Amino acid sequence: EQQLSYRELNERSNQLAHVLRSHGVGPETLVGLCLDRSPELVVGILGILKAGGAYVPVDADYPQERLQFMLADTSIRFLVTTHDLLSLLHATDCEAVCLDIDTTSLQNMPRSNLSLKIEGSSLAYVMYTSGSTGRPKGVAVAHRSVSNLLLGMRNILRSNARTRYLGIASPTFDISVAEIFQPLVSGGTMIMVSKAMAQDPLMLAEVISVSRPTILQATPASWSVLLDAGWNGAEGAILISTGEAISRSIVGQLLNFTNTLYDLYGPTETTIWSTYRQITEEQ
């Protein structure tokens, strides 16, 4: 039950960017990001990008071995997080900006946009996948790749200032990039669902009912859980299935709720999605 205007989001992320710049973050500096799904997560991502850095999302619930491998593999020296999550990361070699306790230093920073020029070829984020061998593998994605995807999907989804985009992905999953930035590049509204809500189908169904999204994105597994919980649709919304193959059974149920269902897929290496298809009853 929090909200940020575009002005507030821009100013707060600018202040974070100024702090990060003062710490030495610049173009292509890798910055660890460990934040719960909240408005602060969007501020954190934008602040890192505005400073010229590339964000590396990590989840404090990961096994310590995986966390330590990721931090060492990327040689991360900076973290944007909160005090409680920092204690779980055991990142003793990293310089941390905690959004919940470093409030004075943040608030004293300028709210103005930075003059830093960021090239399209510069890194935007490094997202870790399991890899074919099970060993975590960092996939580096440039700004131009993300821009290309977002602008292409804006046309396909016909996103605009009236768009209300709800997603439930973890920030360590690359479809979260689309959830956050697709509405923002369209002037629309991003609806952030907490981790607890995303994992509880009854709570999620209630959030959908109250927030009335125009675009709703989930994996087939999430759609299945939501449908099994008795979800009865979101009137007029575009539905997106992504991340894995969708069954005919789920397709049939979702088409009872919408005239516009998209199946989107792509490996992390090709920037979120590389194929899309609108699914109709005839198919």
N, C-alpha and C positions, 0 to 999 in steps of 0.2 A: 504494500500500500504506500509506495513511494513513487514520486515522479520527478522528472527533470525536463525542463524546457531545453530547446536547442541552445539558447543563450547560456543557461546554467551549465550544460554539458560542455560547451566550448570553453567557457571561462575556467571551469574546474580542471579540465584536461590540459589547458594552457598552463595553469599553475603547476600541475604535476610535471609537465614538460620542462618548465623553467627549473624546477628542482633537479630533475634528472640531468639537464644540461650542466647545472652547477656542480654535479657530481662527476661529470666527465663523459656522460652518455652522448654519443654522436652518431653519424651515419653508419648503419650496419652494426652498431653495438648490440649484442644479444642481451636482452633483459628478461629475466625470469618473471613470470606472472602467476601468482597463486592467490586467487580471490574466489569467494563464493559467488554464485549467480545473484547479482544485485546491481544497482546503478553504479556502484564503485567499480565493478568489472569493466563496464563500458568506459568509464573515466580512465581506468588503468590502461586499457588497450590504446585508446586515443592519445593519452599522455605519452606513452612510449613511442608511438608512431610520429607524433608531433615533434618529439625530441630527435627524430631521425633514427631511432633504434628499431630493432625487430623484436617482437615479443615471443617468448617461449613458454607456452602454458604448461603448468605442472599441477598435479592434483595431490594434495596432502594425504589423501587416502591411498595413494600408490604404496606398494611395498617399499621399504627403505632402500633395498638394493636397486630397484628401478629408479627411484628418485636420485640417489647418489650417482648412478650411471649417467643420467640425463644431465645433471649439473656439471659433472666432470667432462662429459662428451662435448658440451657446448662451451666449456670454460667460462661459465657465467660468473660475473663479478657483481652484478646488480640484480636486486629483486624488488618487485612491487607486490606488496602483500598486506596482511594485517598481523598484529602482534601474536594472536593465538595461532594462526596458521604458520607463522615463522618458527614457532617453537616445535612444530611437528616436522619441519623440513630438515632441521639440523644442518642448516647451510651456514656454517661458521665462517667460511671464507668469503661470503657474499656481503656486500653493502646493501642494506635493506631500507626501503622507504615504506613505512607502515601507514596506510591511509587513515587508520583509526587513532594513532597516537602522535603522528607527526603533523598534526593539524595546524599548529602555529606557523611552522616553516612553510607549509603549503599556502596558508591564507595570506602570508606576507609577500608572496610572489606576485608578479604582474599577471593580470587576467588577459592581457593582450596576446594576439597571435604572434608566434615566433616568425622571424624573417628567414629561417633556415629553408634552403631549397633542397627538396628531396627528389632524386632521380627515379624514373620508372623502373630502372634496373636494380635499384637498391632493395635489400631484403625487407619484407613486411613482417613475416613470421617464420618460425621453424616449428613444425608440428611433428610429434613423434608417433610413429606407427609401430606395430609389433614386428613387421618385416616377415619375409617368407620363412626365416629360420627361427622366429620367435624372439630374436634379439632386437631391442628397440632401435629404430632407425629414424634419424632426424631428416625431415623433408623441408628444404629451404624454398620459400615462395616469395617472388618479387612483387613489388607494388603493381607493376603493369599487368601482371597475370591476374591479380585480384580485381583490378579496375576493369579489365576486359570481361571477366566473368560477371561482375555486378551489373555493368552497363548492358551486357547481352541479356541477362535475366530480367533486368528492368523492363526491357521491351517485351519479352515473352510473357511476363506476369502482369504487364500493364500497371506497374507500380506508380503511385503518385502520392500527393499530399494526403489523400484520404485512406491510404493503405495502413492497415493495422496488422502487423506481422508478428505472430506468436510462434516461438520455437522452444524446444525443451532440451537442446543438446548441451553437453558439457563443453566448456571452452577448450578442452583438450581434443575435441572432435572437430574436424575442419568444417563441417556444415554449420557450426556455430558462427563462423565468419559471415556466412550468408544471412543467418538470422539477425545478426547485429547490424551489418552494413547495408543489406538490401533496402530496408526501410529508410535508413539514414540518407542514402544517396538519392532517395526519391522524395524526401521531405515528409515522409510518413511517420508512423509511430511504431516503435519497437516495444513489444510486450515481453518483459523478462519474467520468466517463471522460476521460482526458487527450486533448488535441488529436491527438497522435501516434497514440494507440490508435483514436480515432474515424475517422482517415483510413486506417487499415490494416485491411481486412476480416478478415484472418486473426487479428490481435491482438484485434479487437473480438469475433469469434466465441469466442475463448478467454476473454475477460473475461465474456461472457454465460454461458458454461458454468460458470465458477468462481463468479460472484456470484449466480447463480440469481435473477434479477429476477422479480417478479410482474407488473410493467407495463414494457413496452418500447416506446419511441417513436422513430420515425424518419420521414424523408421517403421518398417512393417511390424517389427516386434512390438513397438509402442502402440501402433494402431490396433494390433490384436488385443493387447491388454485393455486399451481404452474401450474398444467395442465389447469385450467380454464383461466389462463393468457396467454396461448398459448405456453408454454414451449415445445420445440421440442427435448428434450432428451440430454444425454451426451454419446457420442459415446464410446462404449466398456466398460462403467462403470458398476460395480456391484451396484445394487440398494437395499436398505434396508428399509423396512417398520416396524415401531416399535411403541410401546406405547398404541395401541388400535387395535381393529379389523379392518381389511381392507376389503373393499367391492369388489365384483367381477368386478364392473365397473372400479374401479381404477386399479385393477390387470390387466384387459384387456388393458387399455391404457399404463400402464408401460411396459407390455410385448412387446409393439410395439417398445420400445426403447432399450431393453436389452434381453440378453439370460439368465441372472443371476439375479433373484429377490428373496430375502430372506424375510420371515416374522419372526420377532424376538419378543419375549414377556417374561416378567417376572416382578414380583412385586419388589419394592425396597429392601424388606427384603431378597430376594434371590440373590442380587447383579446383578442388571441391567437386565440380561436375564437368563431365566432358560429353555426356549424352543426355537427351531428354525426349520424352514422348508424352503426348496427351493421350490418356486412355479413355476409350469410349465403350459403351455397352457392346457395340458390334465386334470389338476386338476380343 
